[in-house]
Every structure is written in C-alpha cells, then in structure tokens.
C-alpha cells in the first residue's frame, strides 16, 4: 500500500500474479523473478491505461517495496498487516425496493 501524488496505490503479488489498484484503475498481470532481488511486473489495465503497465520491484530499507514503472512513475509501498487501515464500521445499505 502507498500514496503516490496524493492517490492510493495497492500492489498484490502472489504465486506469479500481480494486481495493481491505482487511480481508480484495476490492472492484472504477471510477476516474474528477474534475479538479484528484482521482480519484473507486466500488467494490463482494464481501461487501457499504461502508466503502470510494466516495471520492476525491489525491496528497500525499512521493509518497503519500491516499484519503478517504465512510464517514469515510482511507487514506494509498505506491506499492510491484517486489519490495518480497515474501517471498524461500515455504513448500511439503504433499503432496496
């Protein structure tokens, strides 16, 4: 999880798959070990956006993950822990007709 230019960014990598949620975009694709602690990311955004289409991720000091996208955008992410930043109460849905 991160905030880049005031906007939330979330990256999930699991079993060779990658999902990016950023700027109201959903992007899905693949994560591949590129060696020397680098993970190569290639994703496709449903709306055709290309700002976060391909890049590399590497661990940085303090347990952070730095993702450098080929577009020039850089995201510095912090691993979320279970229950962190999750609202404790959610509004109810209005009655349905």
N, C-alpha and C positions, 0 to 999 in steps of 0.2 A: 504494500500500500504506500502511496505517496501523494504529494500535491505538487504539481508542476504548473507554473504560471497561474496559480490560484485554482487549478482544476484537479479533481481527484483522479488518480490513476491506480488501477489494480492489475497486477500480473499474477497469474497462477500457472505454475509449471508442474506437470505430473505425468510420469510414465511416457515421456517423449511428446506430450501435447502441451500447447500453450494457449492461454486465453487472456486477452487484454481487454479491459474495460476502461475507456478513457474518452473524455469529451463526448459523452452520450453515444459512444461507438462500441460495438461488440466486434472483436477481431479474434479469429480462431486459426490455429495452425500447428506448427511443429517446433519443438525444441530439440536441438541435437548437440551432443558434447563435441566441442571443437578442439579439445585438448588444452592443457595448461590452465585449467580452471575457468575456461571460457565456454559459454553456451551460446550457440547460434540460434536465433529466433527468426522464423518465417511465418507470418500470419496474413490472413486475408480478412479485410473488414467488410461486413455485410453491406455497408453503404458506399463502398468503393474508395474510402479514404486510404491514403498511402503514407501519412505522416509516421505511423508506427507499423509499417509493413515488414521490414526486416532490420535486424540489428544484432548486437551481441550483448550478453550479460556477464558480469563478473562480480565476484564478492569484493567488497571494500571494507575498510576499517569500521569497527563498531557493529559488525553483523549486518551491514547494509548491502544491497544489491544495486549496482549501477548498470543501467541499460542504456547503451548508446545506439540510437536508431540511425539508419543510413540517411534519413532526412535531415539530420543535424540535431534533432531533439534528444535530450538526455533526461532520463528519469532516475532518481535516487530513491530506492524503495526500502522500506523497513518491514520485516516479517511481522505479520499480525499474529497475535496469540488468540486462542479460542476465547470468545466472549469480549474481546477488546473492541471498543468503539461500536458496540452493538446497543441500540436503544433498549432501555428496560421496559418501556411500554410503547405500544403502537396504537394509533387511533383505530377505532372500529369502522368498519364499512357501513355506509348508510343502508337503510332497509331497501331491499330490492322489490320492484313492483311485481 
